[in-house]
Amino acid sequence: MSSIAVPFYQRRHKHFDQSYRNIQTRYVLEEYAARKAASRQAAYYESPGLGKTTCRLCARRARTLAHEAMQESRKRTHEQKSHVSDEKRIRFASELSALEKEIHTARHRAREHLDRLAVQRMVEENMALERHIIEERISRAPEILVRLRSHTVWEKMSVSLCFTVQGFPTPVVQWYKNEELISPASDPTKYRIESKYGVHVLHINRADFDDSATYSAVATNVHGQASTNCAVIVRRFREDEEPHPAAIMPFHLPMSHEVCFTHIDVQFLEKFGVTFATEGETLTLKCSMLITPELKRLRPRAEWYRDDVLIKDSKWTKLYFGEGQAALSFTHLNKDDEGLYTLRMVSRGGISECSAYLFVRDADALIAGAPGAPMDVKCHDANRDYVIVTWKPPNTTSESPVIGYFVDKCEVGLENWVQCNDAPVKICKYPVTGLQEGRSYIFRVRAVNSAGISRPSRASEPVAALDPLDLERTQTIHVDGGRKIVISKDDLEGDVQIPGPPTNVHASEISKTYVVLSWDPPVPRGREPLTYFIEKSMVGSGSWQRVNAQVAVKSPRYAVFDLAEGKPYVFRVLSANKNGISDPSEITEPIQPQDTIVLPSAPGQVVATRNTKTSVVVQWDKPKHEEDLYGYYIEYSVVGSNRWEPSNHKPIKYNRFVVHGLETGEQYVFRVKAANALGLSENSQESEAVTVQAALTCPSYPHGITLLNCDGHSMTLGWKAPTYSGGSPILGYYMDKREANHQNWHEVNSSLITQTIYTVKDLIEDAFYEFKVAAANLVGIGQPSDPSEHFKCKAWTMPEPG
């Protein structure tokens, strides 16, 4: 079977039906068919079988007809193609016109929407400005338009005391009876207070003889306060029992408008929180509050504490209190300022306080790798030419350990600092000698490690080089005319030619590098100034060596340096005046230079627990040897990073601390080390990893219990959800009730109330009830709310609002 050649258009396309072909394909096929028909016709007329019977004219005519047919086919194809092109052009133009119309409509709508928003914003801004202007214009202190009026009534009658006050913002009114605050909740059957449209009324139900008193009303807002008072006299019906009104209240005399308030309510509006700062910065801790009533002569007292130590005005801290705000400003922060700060508002009515921790980081070191500055530099045991300086060591987390300290001194009024020790002292205590009597000095300390020297610490408080016993050796006698005669015991003892030897020579402090000797001056000492000379001898040598051969000692205390470590020494002291030198004192017991204190051992087990979204509570066991501890340093590290960061920069004394400033959801480990005068202990073992998340606790108490409806036998109550859910959703509420003047509370519901509205049934009509609500979550039941007001179970007859 011979194969048939497949046309080219069938080789290219799978579909051979003409309906699947486009115009170009149909045009090609028609042209191909025309050519093929013409070639067949030409072949027919030119074929050898027909050449003998067909003339050339007929062949030419056939070719012409074929050519005309081909032209006609092409023309027809071109017209079809042109028609299709016109249709596409018309359709495209109509679609473009519709699209332009839609775009125009959308632009018009968007412009109208923007114009409406602009007008609305302009109107809101103008309304806010006008409202602010109106509020500023109408803001004023309370002004009493209608004052209270005195009443005289019979027993068992009711009294209504009313007055009218205006002011903006709306004043808060409090009622007082004989200077004691009246609370309707304390006796709901006796008192009822109403406030409506600036008219304030105090209803006294069934007055008795004890209700005779002076009643006062105080209206207070942020701009001031105003008060009014009146007298209420309750008379008895029987004349023989009627008391004399003048013995109770002389109401015929003018009443004083000044009322002595014993209760001042302080409500904190904005509290200061946990703060992070750096050495050298300035900082202010602020707290705004509402004081009710706010009276200039009975203002509460604002007290600031750092770690339970009262803070006073100084060159480092400035205190401010006024206009509803208390502030503590730091002119130049130092690590000494780190700690727990507490603002305590003290009034006759009680104490209100708020607390937060202030962290002070080390400033950038002057030399890379140098330690942080020491802190808490203090002076002890000052005398004529001698003082002991103590300080606390800095925390070295990423730096190399501290190898010693330099102590500098500066005379008050000058600015030249002089280094006291040539070699670094390793213990956080140093006896400074060589002071000039009668002058005042300040001291600072610098830490040294292998990288360099730290920044200097904050300067100590000034200390005077004076003998504190001089005041004890003087006596003041007061004579007539306000004159005083000062008599010195030295004058009474008369002239002493050669003083006696000192007594009670002993070592008051022993270290590896020095020994501090103390003694008592000779008795009598005389009026001439005394100086002392110290001699030392190594046990077994038999020879004595003068320690202070060049400089005489004026104080009964001296630090002896340059002692051989591990060798015992004995000492004796001689006193001298201008007439001569005394005999030596008794020889001390053998004293061996050595450290009497040792480095503390590492703290015990460290336990970290969740606290808030950014803090963790860290607790640890105290070290075995905790004598003379300055405190503890806490460090933390992100799990897997092996990079430790200090949490506190000043030692804390307690074995519990809240580490703040952590990232929520991150895992941390903690370690602790102890610090004393010799330095820092080894690090404790790391705690278990803890994820920083809010701890699950019981919810706080609900508030705002309100009576929504009453039908005489049941009450519908509503309340507000707790402020803090305890980290878990609130599951429901429990409610308790009790009748007025009853002590015992009774449970209302046994199953959880899932809403903040509940109807209490089976109540006694016309009885007074109070309620309290407690919230419950996954952890447990939180604290109950404060008891509500006393609600009377009486049917509401007022129409429902539209």
C-alpha positions in Angstrom: 0.0 0.0 0.0 1.5 3.3 -1.2 1.9 6.0 1.5 0.0 9.2 1.0 1.8 12.5 1.5 0.3 14.5 4.5 -0.1 18.2 3.8 2.0 20.6 5.8 -0.9 22.0 7.8 -1.8 18.5 9.0 1.7 17.9 10.2 1.7 21.0 12.3 -1.8 20.8 13.9 -3.5 18.1 15.7 -7.0 19.4 14.9 -8.0 19.2 11.2 -11.6 20.6 11.5 -11.8 24.1 10.0 -13.6 25.5 13.1 -10.3 25.1 15.1 -8.3 27.2 12.6 -7.8 31.0 12.8 -8.1 33.4 9.9 -4.5 33.2 8.9 -4.6 29.5 8.7 -7.8 29.5 6.6 -6.2 32.1 4.3 -3.2 29.9 3.7 -5.3 26.9 3.1 -7.5 28.7 0.5 -4.5 30.1 -1.2 -3.0 26.6 -1.3 -6.2 25.1 -2.7 -6.5 27.8 -5.4 -2.9 27.2 -6.5 -3.4 23.5 -6.6 -6.6 23.8 -8.7 -4.9 26.2 -11.1 -2.0 23.8 -11.5 -4.3 20.9 -12.2 -6.3 22.9 -14.8 -3.1 24.0 -16.5 -1.8 20.5 -16.5 -5.1 19.3 -18.0 -4.9 21.8 -20.9 -1.2 21.2 -21.4 -1.3 17.5 -21.1 -0.1 15.4 -24.1 -3.4 13.7 -24.5 -5.2 17.0 -24.9 -2.6 18.9 -26.8 -3.8 17.6 -30.1 -7.4 18.7 -29.7 -7.0 22.0 -27.6 -5.6 25.2 -29.0 -3.4 27.6 -27.4 -6.1 30.2 -27.2 -8.2 27.9 -25.0 -5.2 27.2 -22.8 -4.5 30.9 -22.4 -8.2 31.5 -21.6 -8.1 28.8 -19.0 -5.0 30.3 -17.4 -6.7 33.7 -17.4 -9.8 32.3 -15.8 -7.6 30.6 -13.2 -5.7 33.8 -12.6 -9.0 35.8 -12.2 -10.3 33.1 -9.8 -7.1 33.4 -7.8 -7.4 37.2 -7.7 -11.1 37.0 -6.7 -10.1 34.5 -3.9 -7.4 36.9 -2.6 -9.8 39.9 -2.7 -12.4 38.0 -0.9 -9.9 36.9 1.7 -8.6 40.4 2.1 -12.1 41.8 2.7 -12.7 39.2 5.3 -9.5 40.0 7.0 -10.2 43.7 6.9 -13.7 43.1 8.3 -12.3 41.1 11.2 -9.7 43.8 11.9 -12.4 46.5 12.0 -14.4 44.5 14.5 -11.4 44.1 16.7 -10.7 47.8 16.5 -14.3 48.7 17.4 -14.4 46.2 20.3 -11.0 47.5 21.6 -12.2 51.1 21.4 -15.4 50.4 23.2 -13.5 48.5 26.0 -11.0 51.3 26.3 -13.8 53.9 26.5 -15.5 51.8 29.3 -12.2 51.5 31.2 -11.6 55.2 31.0 -15.1 55.9 32.3 -14.6 53.5 35.3 -11.2 55.2 36.1 -12.8 58.6 35.9 -15.6 57.4 38.2 -13.2 55.9 40.7 -11.1 59.1 40.8 -14.2 61.1 41.4 -15.3 58.9 44.3 -11.7 58.9 45.8 -11.6 62.7 45.6 -15.0 63.0 47.3 -13.9 60.5 50.1 -10.6 62.5 50.7 -12.6 65.7 50.8 -15.0 64.3 53.4 -12.1 63.0 55.5 -10.3 66.4 55.3 -13.5 68.2 56.4 -14.1 65.7 59.2 -10.6 66.0 60.4 -10.8 69.8 60.3 -14.1 69.7 62.2 -12.6 67.4 64.9 -9.6 69.6 65.3 -11.7 72.7 65.6 -14.0 71.0 68.1 -11.0 69.8 70.2 -9.5 73.3 70.2 -12.9 74.9 71.1 -13.4 72.3 73.8 -10.0 72.9 75.2 -10.5 76.7 75.1 -13.9 76.3 76.7 -12.5 74.0 79.4 -9.7 76.4 80.1 -12.1 79.3 80.2 -14.5 77.6 82.6 -11.8 75.9 84.8 -12.0 77.3 88.2 -11.8 76.4 91.9 -14.9 75.3 93.7 -17.2 78.2 94.7 -20.1 77.6 97.1 -23.2 79.4 96.0 -25.6 78.3 98.7 -24.1 77.5 102.0 -25.2 74.9 104.7 -27.9 76.1 107.1 -28.1 75.1 110.8 -31.1 73.0 112.0 -32.8 72.4 115.3 -35.0 69.3 115.2 -36.8 66.9 117.6 -35.6 63.4 118.1 -36.7 60.7 115.6 -37.0 63.4 112.9 -35.0 63.3 109.7 -32.6 66.2 108.6 -31.4 67.1 105.1 -28.4 69.3 104.9 -27.8 70.7 101.4 -25.6 73.2 99.7 -24.8 74.2 96.1 -21.3 74.4 94.7 -19.9 75.1 91.2 -16.5 74.6 89.7 -14.7 72.9 86.9 -13.6 70.1 86.8 -16.6 68.9 88.9 -15.6 69.1 92.6 -15.5 66.0 94.8 -17.5 66.5 98.0 -16.8 64.9 101.3 -18.9 65.3 104.5 -17.6 65.5 108.0 -19.2 65.2 111.5 -17.1 66.9 114.2 -14.0 66.7 111.9 -14.6 63.0 111.3 -15.3 61.7 107.8 -18.8 60.4 107.2 -19.0 57.1 105.3 -22.6 56.0 104.4 -21.3 52.4 104.1 -20.5 52.4 107.8 -24.2 53.1 108.8 -26.5 52.9 105.7 -29.6 53.3 107.8 -28.4 56.6 109.3 -26.7 58.5 106.4 -27.5 58.9 102.7 -25.6 61.2 100.4 -26.9 62.6 97.1 -25.2 64.7 94.4 -27.0 66.0 91.4 -26.5 69.0 89.2 -24.2 70.7 91.7 -26.6 70.3 94.6 -25.2 68.0 97.4 -27.4 66.7 100.1 -26.7 64.8 103.3 -29.8 63.0 104.7 -29.7 62.0 108.4 -32.5 59.5 109.1 -34.2 59.4 112.5 -31.9 61.8 114.2 -31.1 61.1 117.9 -29.3 63.1 120.6 -25.9 61.8 119.5 -26.4 63.4 116.1 -26.0 66.9 117.6 -22.7 68.1 116.1 -21.0 70.4 113.6 -21.4 69.1 110.1 -19.0 70.2 107.4 -18.8 69.7 103.6 -15.6 70.2 101.6 -15.6 70.5 97.8 -12.2 69.8 96.1 -10.9 69.8 92.6 -7.4 70.3 91.0 -7.7 74.1 91.3 -8.5 74.3 95.0 -11.1 73.6 97.7 -14.0 75.3 99.4 -15.8 74.3 102.6 -19.0 75.2 104.5 -20.4 74.0 107.8 -23.5 74.2 110.0 -24.8 73.1 113.4 -27.4 70.5 114.0 -29.2 70.4 117.4 -31.4 67.5 118.2 -33.9 68.2 121.1 -35.8 65.8 123.2 -39.6 66.0 123.5 -39.8 65.8 127.3 -38.9 69.1 129.0 -37.4 67.4 132.0 -35.0 65.5 129.8 -34.3 68.4 127.4 -30.6 69.4 127.5 -29.5 72.9 127.4 -28.7 73.7 123.7 -26.0 76.2 124.6 -24.1 73.5 126.4 -23.8 71.5 123.2 -23.2 74.1 120.5 -23.1 77.9 120.8 -24.6 78.4 117.4 -25.2 82.1 118.1 -21.5 82.7 117.7 -20.0 82.9 114.2 -18.8 79.5 112.9 -15.3 79.1 111.7 -14.8 78.2 108.1 -11.6 76.5 108.7 -12.0 72.8 109.4 -9.3 70.6 110.7 -9.0 67.5 108.5 -7.6 64.3 109.9 -7.9 62.1 106.8 -6.1 62.9 103.6 -6.5 60.5 100.7 -3.5 60.1 98.3 -4.2 58.4 95.0 -1.2 57.8 92.7 -2.0 58.7 89.1 1.4 57.9 87.5 4.2 55.9 89.2 7.9 55.6 88.4 8.9 52.1 87.2 12.1 50.0 87.0 14.8 52.3 85.5 18.1 51.6 83.8 20.8 54.3 83.7 24.5 54.7 83.3 27.1 56.4 85.5 27.5 60.1 84.9 24.0 60.6 83.6 21.3 62.9 85.1 17.9 61.3 86.0 14.6 62.2 87.6 12.2 59.8 89.2 8.6 61.3 89.1 5.3 60.4 90.6 2.1 62.3 90.1 -0.8 62.0 92.5 -4.2 63.3 93.5 -4.5 64.6 97.1 -7.9 64.9 98.5 -8.5 67.4 100.1 -5.5 69.5 99.0 -4.8 72.0 101.8 -1.7 74.0 102.2 -1.6 73.8 106.0 -2.2 70.1 106.1 -0.2 68.7 103.2 1.1 65.2 103.4 4.9 64.7 103.7 6.8 63.2 100.8 9.7 61.0 101.9 12.1 59.2 99.5 14.0 56.1 100.6 16.8 54.1 99.0 17.0 50.6 100.5 15.0 51.8 103.6 17.5 54.7 104.1 15.9 58.2 104.1 17.3 60.4 101.3 17.9 64.1 102.0 18.8 67.1 99.8 22.5 67.0 98.9 24.8 67.9 96.0 23.9 64.5 94.4 20.1 64.4 95.0 17.4 67.1 94.8 13.9 66.6 96.2 10.7 68.3 95.0 7.1 68.1 96.1 4.2 70.3 95.0 1.4 70.8 92.5 0.4 67.1 92.8 3.9 65.8 91.9 6.8 64.4 93.8 10.3 64.1 92.1 13.8 62.9 93.0 16.5 64.3 90.7 20.1 63.0 90.4 22.7 65.5 89.2 25.4 62.9 88.5 24.5 59.3 88.8 26.9 56.8 90.4 26.7 53.2 91.3 26.1 54.3 94.9 22.7 55.5 93.7 21.6 52.0 92.7 18.9 50.4 94.8 15.2 50.1 95.6 13.6 53.5 95.7 10.4 54.1 97.7 8.2 57.2 97.7 6.3 57.3 101.0 3.4 59.8 101.4 2.9 60.3 105.1 -0.3 62.0 106.4 -2.4 61.9 109.5 -4.7 59.4 107.8 -2.0 56.9 107.0 0.9 56.1 104.6 0.8 55.5 100.8 3.9 54.4 99.0 5.2 53.0 95.7 8.6 51.4 94.9 10.8 50.5 92.0 14.4 49.5 91.4 17.0 51.8 89.8 19.9 50.0 88.0 23.1 52.0 87.3 25.5 50.5 84.8 29.3 51.1 84.7 30.4 53.9 82.5 32.8 53.0 79.7 36.2 52.4 81.1 39.0 54.8 80.3 41.2 51.8 79.4 39.7 48.9 77.6 39.4 45.9 80.0 39.8 48.0 83.1 37.4 47.2 86.0 34.4 49.3 87.1 34.8 51.9 89.8 34.6 51.0 93.5 31.6 52.4 95.5 30.3 53.4 98.9 33.6 55.0 100.1 33.3 55.8 103.8 35.6 57.2 106.5 35.8 55.7 110.0 37.7 56.3 113.3 39.0 59.8 112.3 41.5 61.4 114.6 44.1 64.2 114.5 46.2 62.7 111.7 44.6 59.4 110.9 41.5 57.9 109.3 40.4 54.5 108.1 38.8 54.5 104.6 36.6 51.6 103.5 34.8 50.8 100.2 33.0 48.0 98.3 34.6 46.1 95.4 33.1 46.4 91.8 31.7 43.4 90.0 34.0 41.9 87.3 32.0 39.8 84.9 33.9 40.1 81.6 36.9 41.9 83.0 40.0 40.3 84.7 39.9 40.2 88.5 40.8 43.2 90.6 44.4 42.9 92.0 44.3 46.0 94.3 43.2 49.6 94.9 44.6 53.1 95.0 43.3 55.5 97.7 43.4 59.2 96.9 42.9 62.2 99.3 42.1 65.8 98.6 41.8 68.7 101.1 38.3 70.3 101.1 38.4 73.4 99.0 41.2 72.3 96.7 41.2 70.2 93.6 44.5 68.4 93.7 44.2 64.7 94.5 47.2 63.0 96.2 47.7 59.2 96.0 48.0 57.8 99.5 49.5 54.3 98.8 52.4 53.5 96.5 51.5 49.9 95.9 47.9 48.7 95.4 46.2 47.6 98.5 44.4 44.3 98.2 41.8 44.6 101.0 38.9 47.1 100.8 40.1 49.0 103.8 43.1 51.3 104.2 44.4 53.4 107.1 45.4 56.9 105.8 48.0 58.7 108.0 49.8 62.0 107.6 46.8 64.3 107.8 47.2 67.8 109.1 45.2 68.5 112.3 42.2 70.7 111.9 41.8 70.3 108.2 39.0 68.5 106.3 39.6 65.8 103.7 37.6 63.8 101.1 38.7 60.5 99.7 38.2 58.4 96.5 39.3 54.9 95.4 40.4 53.4 92.1 40.5 49.7 91.2 43.4 48.1 89.4 43.5 44.9 87.3 45.9 43.5 84.6 44.4 45.8 82.0 44.6 49.1 83.8 43.1 51.5 86.4 39.4 52.1 86.7 37.5 55.4 86.9 37.6 56.9 90.4 34.7 56.3 92.8 32.4 59.0 94.1 34.2 61.1 96.7 33.4 60.4 100.3 31.8 62.8 102.7 34.2 65.3 104.2 35.9 64.3 107.4 37.9 66.5 109.8 41.2 65.6 111.3 40.3 66.2 114.9 40.5 64.2 118.1 36.9 63.3 119.1 38.0 63.0 122.7 38.8 66.7 122.9 35.1 67.5 123.4 34.9 65.1 126.3 37.9 66.8 127.9 36.1 70.2 127.9 33.4 71.4 130.3 31.0 74.3 129.6 29.6 76.4 132.6 26.7 78.8 132.0 26.8 81.9 134.1 24.5 85.0 134.5 23.8 87.1 131.5 24.0 84.2 129.0 27.7 83.9 129.3 29.6 80.6 129.0 32.9 79.6 130.5 34.7 76.7 128.8 37.1 74.8 131.1 39.5 72.2 129.8 40.5 69.2 131.9 44.0 69.7 130.7 44.1 73.1 132.5 42.8 71.5 135.7 45.5 68.9 135.6 48.1 71.6 135.6 51.6 71.5 134.2 53.0 68.0 133.5 56.7 68.0 132.9 57.3 64.6 131.4 54.1 62.6 130.5 53.5 59.1 131.6 53.6 56.1 129.2 50.5 55.2 127.2 48.3 52.4 128.4 46.2 49.6 126.8 48.4 49.2 123.7 46.8 46.6 121.5 46.2 45.7 117.8 42.8 47.0 116.7 43.2 45.6 113.2 45.5 43.0 111.8 46.2 42.5 108.1 48.8 40.7 105.9 50.5 43.9 105.1 50.0 46.1 108.2 48.9 46.2 111.8 46.9 49.0 113.4 47.9 49.8 116.9 45.6 51.6 119.4 46.3 52.9 122.9 45.0 55.2 125.6 46.7 58.6 126.3 48.5 58.9 129.6 46.7 60.2 132.6 47.2 63.0 133.5 48.2 64.2 130.0 48.7 67.9 130.9 48.0 71.0 128.8 51.0 70.5 126.5 50.3 68.8 123.2 51.3 65.1 123.1 53.0 63.1 120.4 53.8 59.4 120.3 56.5 57.2 119.0 56.1 53.5 118.2 58.7 50.8 118.4 58.6 47.3 117.0 60.7 44.2 117.6 60.6 40.8 115.9 60.0 38.1 118.5 63.4 36.6 119.5 65.6 39.3 118.0 66.0 41.3 121.3 66.3 44.6 119.4 63.9 47.5 119.1 63.4 49.6 116.0 61.6 53.0 115.9 58.8 53.0 113.4 58.0 56.7 113.0 61.4 58.2 113.5 60.8 61.0 111.0 57.2 62.0 111.7 55.6 62.2 115.2 52.2 60.7 115.7 49.5 62.9 117.2 46.6 60.4 117.3 46.4 57.4 119.7 46.3 55.1 116.7 48.8 54.2 114.1 49.2 51.7 111.2 52.5 49.9 111.0 53.6 48.8 107.6 56.6 46.9 106.2 56.2 43.8 108.3 57.5 40.4 107.3 54.7 38.1 106.5 54.3 35.2 108.9 56.8 36.7 111.5 55.4 37.6 115.0 56.1 41.1 116.3 55.8 42.9 119.6 55.2 46.6 120.0 55.5 49.4 122.6 54.6 53.1 122.5 56.2 56.2 124.1 54.5 59.5 124.7 56.3 62.9 124.5 55.8 66.6 124.9 58.1 69.6 124.7 59.7 68.6 128.0 60.7 65.1 127.1 59.8 61.5 126.3 58.1 59.1 128.7 59.1 55.6 129.5 57.9 52.8 127.1 54.5 51.3 127.6 54.0 47.7 128.4 54.9 45.4 125.5 52.0 43.9 123.6 51.4 40.2 123.1 53.1 38.8 120.0 51.2 39.8 116.9 51.6 38.0 113.6 50.6 39.9 110.4 48.0 37.9 108.6 44.5 38.3 107.1 41.9 37.8 109.8 39.2 37.5 107.2 39.1 35.1 104.2 37.3 35.2 100.9 33.7 34.0 101.2 32.8 30.6 99.9 30.6 30.4 96.8 26.8 30.7 97.4 24.7 27.5 97.4 22.0 26.3 95.0 20.5 29.0 92.8 16.8 28.7 91.8 15.2 30.9 89.2 11.4 31.2 88.8 9.1 33.1 86.5 7.9 36.5 87.6 6.8 38.9 84.7 7.3 39.2 81.0 10.6 40.9 81.5 11.8 39.7 84.9 12.8 36.6 86.8 13.0 36.0 90.6 16.4 34.5 91.6 17.0 32.9 95.0 20.0 31.2 96.4 21.4 29.6 99.6 23.8 31.6 101.6 27.5 30.6 101.7 28.9 28.5 104.6 31.1 31.4 105.7 29.1 34.6 105.5 30.8 36.7 108.1 31.5 40.4 107.1 29.8 40.0 103.8 29.1 43.1 101.8 26.5 41.4 99.7 26.0 39.4 96.4 26.3 40.0 92.7 23.9 38.3 90.3 24.8 37.5 86.7 22.7 36.0 83.8 23.4 34.5 80.4 21.2 33.5 77.5 21.3 29.7 77.1 23.9 28.6 74.7 25.6 32.0 74.3 28.2 31.6 77.2 28.2 35.4 77.6 27.5 36.6 81.1 26.0 40.0 81.9 25.8 41.7 85.4 22.4 42.2 86.7 23.2 44.4 89.7 26.2 46.7 89.9 26.1 47.3 93.7 26.1 44.4 96.2 22.7 43.4 97.7 22.4 42.1 101.2 19.5 39.7 100.7 19.6 36.2 99.1 16.6 37.0 96.8 16.6 39.4 93.9 14.4 40.2 90.9 16.4 40.4 87.7 14.8 42.9 85.3 15.4 43.9 81.7 15.1 40.3 80.2 13.7 39.4 76.8 10.3 37.7 76.8 10.4 34.1 75.6 14.2 33.8 75.9 15.8 31.1 78.1 18.3 32.3 80.8 20.6 30.8 83.4 21.8 32.6 86.5 24.8 32.5 88.9 25.7 34.4 92.1 28.9 35.3 93.8 29.5 36.8 97.3 31.7 39.9 98.1 33.5 41.0 101.2 36.5 43.2 102.0 38.9 40.8 100.3 37.0 40.6 97.1 34.6 38.2 95.3 34.0 34.6 95.9 33.9 31.9 93.3 30.8 31.7 91.1 28.0 29.5 92.3 26.7 26.7 90.2 24.4 27.8 87.4 20.7 27.6 87.9 18.3 25.6 85.8 17.3 27.3 82.6 14.1 29.3 82.9 12.0 30.9 80.1 11.0 34.5 80.7 7.2 34.5 80.9 4.6 36.0 83.2 4.1 33.7 86.2 0.7 32.2 86.7 -1.0 33.6 89.8 -4.4 34.1 91.1 -6.3 37.1 89.6 -6.7 40.4 91.3 -10.0 41.5 92.8 -13.0 42.7 90.8 -14.3 46.2 91.4 -17.2 48.6 90.7 -20.1 46.5 92.1 -23.3 48.2 90.9 -27.0 47.5 91.5 -28.6 47.2 88.0 -32.2 46.3 89.0 -34.3 45.3 91.9 -37.9 43.9 92.1 -38.2 43.7 95.9 -37.2 40.0 96.2 -34.1 39.8 94.0 -31.2 42.1 92.9 -29.4 42.2 89.6 -25.7 43.2 90.2 -22.9 44.0 87.8 -19.2 44.5 88.3 -16.0 45.1 86.4 -13.4 42.4 85.7 -10.1 42.3 87.6 -7.3 44.5 86.4 -4.8 41.5 86.3 -5.9 38.1 85.2 -2.9 36.4 86.8 -1.5 35.2 83.4 -4.5 32.9 82.8 -8.0 33.6 81.5 -10.7 34.3 84.0 -12.9 31.2 84.4 -15.7 32.8 86.4 -16.7 34.5 89.7 -17.9 33.7 93.2 -20.2 36.0 95.1 -20.9 36.4 98.8 -23.6 38.5 100.5 -24.5 39.6 104.0 -27.2 41.8 105.6 -26.2 45.2 106.9 -24.8 45.2 110.5 -24.2 41.4 110.2 -20.7 39.9 110.6 -21.0 36.6 108.7 -20.8 36.4 104.9 -22.9 33.8 103.0 -22.1 32.1 99.8 -24.4 33.1 96.9 -23.4 30.7 94.2 -21.7 27.3 94.3 -21.0 27.1 90.6 -18.9 29.7 88.7 -20.6 32.8 87.3 -19.3 33.2 83.8 -20.6 36.7 83.2 -20.1 40.0 85.1 -23.8 40.2 85.7 -25.8 38.1 88.2 -29.2 38.1 89.8 -29.3 37.3 93.5 -32.7 35.8 94.5 -34.6 35.1 97.8 -33.8 38.4 99.4 -35.8 40.1 102.2 -37.8 43.2 101.1 -36.6 46.5 102.5 -33.5 45.0 103.9 -30.0 46.3 103.3 -27.4 44.0 101.7 -23.8 44.3 100.7 -21.9 42.0 98.3 -18.3 41.1 97.4 -17.0 39.2 94.4 -13.9 37.1 93.8 -12.5 36.0 90.4 -11.1 32.5 89.7 -8.7 31.3 87.0 -6.7 28.1 86.4 -4.5 28.8 89.5 -7.2 29.4 92.0 -9.5 32.0 93.5 -8.1 35.5 93.9 -8.7 38.1 96.6 -12.4 39.2 97.0 -13.4 42.7 96.1 -14.1 45.4 98.7 -17.6 45.2 100.0 -20.1 47.0 97.9 -22.3 49.8 99.1 -25.4 48.9 101.1 -28.2 48.3 98.6 -31.8 48.4 99.8 -34.0 45.5 98.5 -36.8 47.7 97.3 -38.7 47.4 94.0 -37.8 50.0 91.4 -40.9 51.8 90.3 -39.4 54.3 88.0 -40.2 53.9 84.2 -37.6 52.4 82.0 -35.7 54.9 79.8 -36.5 55.1 76.1 
